[in-house]
Amino acid sequence: MSKYSVNLNQEQRSALEEIVKKGTAPARKIMHAQIVLKSDKGPWGPRWSDKQIQEAFGIGATVIKTTRKRFVEQGLDDAIERRKQPKRPEKQRVDGEQEARIIAVLCTEHPEGQERWTLRALRDRVVELEIVEQCSHETVRSVLKKTTTVIFP
């Protein structure tokens, strides 16, 4: 007997059957809807075992257990929807103050011999001014893309 037992009401069951029947949702969502439907221990459920679900859909036991656990603890939507990845501050190269300073450098006089700042020239200048220790031109581009003003034609 599973620690997390799925008991669907008729409304939840019909919503899941609709997702599976249409087949237009992402494959992961359809698969999780199938898992919840087949795990249903309620009066309308097929009451499949984990082994039967594994064999029918070719998925691992962990996926089945995790999906059931998420259904019981957080509800139907959380069980079938993909979770958003959390922000990872340690991967962020530039903070808000540094972004402001990069934009301020952009507003200064462009390099000699050029009509405007290039991403690589701006990156070199930002590193030279020690605004950031190191970064790529892509990091500079993403900082500038966040602004609402048109910087590069």
C-alpha positions in Angstrom: 0.0 0.0 0.0 1.3 3.4 -1.0 1.8 6.2 1.5 0.3 8.6 -1.0 -3.1 7.4 -2.2 -4.8 9.2 -5.1 -8.6 9.7 -4.8 -10.0 11.7 -7.7 -13.5 13.3 -7.7 -15.5 13.2 -10.9 -14.5 16.7 -11.9 -10.8 16.1 -11.5 -11.2 12.8 -13.4 -12.9 14.4 -16.3 -10.4 17.2 -16.5 -7.5 14.7 -16.7 -9.3 12.5 -19.2 -9.8 15.6 -21.4 -6.1 16.4 -21.3 -5.2 12.9 -22.3 -7.9 12.6 -24.9 -7.0 15.9 -26.7 -3.3 15.1 -26.8 -2.4 18.7 -27.5 -0.7 19.3 -24.1 3.0 18.8 -23.6 4.0 15.1 -23.5 5.2 15.4 -19.8 1.8 16.8 -18.8 -0.1 14.1 -20.6 2.1 11.4 -19.0 1.6 12.8 -15.5 -2.2 13.0 -16.1 -2.1 9.3 -17.2 -0.2 8.4 -14.0 -2.7 10.2 -11.8 -5.6 8.7 -13.6 -4.3 5.1 -13.4 -3.3 5.6 -9.7 -6.8 6.6 -8.7 -8.1 4.5 -5.8 -11.5 6.2 -5.8 -14.8 4.6 -6.9 -14.2 5.4 -10.6 -10.5 4.6 -10.7 -8.8 1.6 -12.2 -6.5 1.2 -9.1 -3.4 0.2 -11.1 -0.3 -0.8 -9.2 3.0 1.0 -9.7 4.3 -2.0 -11.6 1.3 -1.9 -14.0 1.8 1.8 -14.7 5.5 1.2 -15.2 5.0 -1.5 -17.8 2.2 0.3 -19.6 4.0 3.7 -20.0 7.6 2.7 -19.8 8.5 5.1 -17.0 10.4 4.7 -13.7 9.0 4.1 -10.3 10.4 7.4 -9.0 8.3 9.4 -11.5 5.2 7.6 -10.4 5.8 8.1 -6.7 6.8 11.8 -7.2 3.7 12.5 -9.2 1.4 10.9 -6.7 3.2 12.7 -3.8 2.8 16.1 -5.5 -0.9 15.4 -6.2 -1.6 14.5 -2.5 0.5 17.3 -1.0 0.0 20.2 -3.5 -3.0 19.3 -5.6 -3.8 18.4 -9.2 -2.3 21.3 -11.0 1.1 20.9 -9.3 1.1 17.2 -10.0 0.7 17.6 -13.8 2.3 21.0 -14.5 6.0 21.5 -14.9 7.6 23.5 -12.0 9.4 26.7 -12.8 13.1 26.6 -12.1 14.1 28.9 -9.2 16.3 31.9 -9.8 19.9 31.0 -9.1 21.7 34.1 -7.8 25.1 32.3 -7.8 24.8 32.0 -11.6 24.0 35.7 -12.1 27.1 37.5 -13.3 25.8 41.1 -12.9 23.8 42.6 -10.1 21.5 45.7 -10.3 24.2 48.2 -9.4 26.6 46.8 -12.0 23.9 46.9 -14.6 23.3 50.6 -13.9 27.1 51.3 -14.2 27.3 49.4 -17.5 24.4 51.5 -18.9 26.1 54.6 -17.6 29.3 53.6 -19.5 27.2 53.1 -22.6 26.0 56.8 -22.3 29.6 58.1 -22.3 31.5 59.0 -25.5 31.9 56.0 -27.8 35.4 54.7 -28.5 37.7 56.6 -30.9 37.3 55.5 -34.5 33.8 54.0 -34.0 30.3 55.4 -34.5 28.9 53.7 -31.5 29.7 51.2 -28.8 30.0 47.6 -29.9 29.2 44.8 -27.4 32.8 43.7 -27.3 34.2 47.2 -26.9 31.7 47.9 -24.1 32.6 44.6 -22.4 36.3 45.5 -22.6 35.6 48.9 -21.1 33.5 47.5 -18.3 36.2 45.1 -17.3 38.9 47.8 -17.6 36.9 50.1 -15.3 36.6 47.1 -12.9 32.8 47.2 -12.8 32.9 43.4 -13.2 35.8 41.1 -12.9 35.0 39.3 -16.1 32.0 38.8 -18.4 31.2 38.0 -22.0 29.7 40.2 -24.6 26.5 38.2 -24.3 26.2 39.2 -20.6 26.5 42.8 -21.7 23.9 42.2 -24.4 21.5 40.7 -21.9 21.9 43.6 -19.5 21.2 46.1 -22.4 18.2 44.0 -23.6 16.5 44.5 -20.3 16.3 48.3 -20.8 13.3 49.7 -22.6 15.3 52.2 -24.7 16.6 51.3 -28.1 20.4 51.2 -27.9 21.4 49.3 -30.9 19.6 49.9 -34.2 
